[in-house]
Amino acid sequence: MPSTKALRERRGQLRNRFKEIIDRAEGEDRDITADEQRELNKINDDDIELKNRIDRQEDLSRRELEDSQPINRRGSGFSDWGQPGNVSTEASALDLTVSAFVKNA
């Protein structure tokens, strides 16, 4: 499997080729030809494919990194205040909000 760096380099090559075609047509003060349009379409399709592959590899890397990190548990010595999905913290915050509301009512 090619690295994300290699895939990004390939995208850069595609972008350069895309620019060359456009610049050549503009430099000659003309519209692009049918052949050039087909090549631009192919470059665009290849670019989308490469971007999707990069996104998948980066998503996998992120997931692997998350899986390698310790999970914060209450009483573990790590602060988990405000962490999304932390039911105990969210419940405590809700209890404080309700208590403050009742006192002010």
Secondary structure, 3 states (H helix, E strand, C coil): CCCHHHHHHHHHHHHHHHHHHHHHHHHCCCCCCHHHHHHHHHHHHHHHHHHHHHHHHHHHHHHHHHHHCCCCCCCCCCCCCCCCCCHHHHHHHHHHHHHHHHHHC
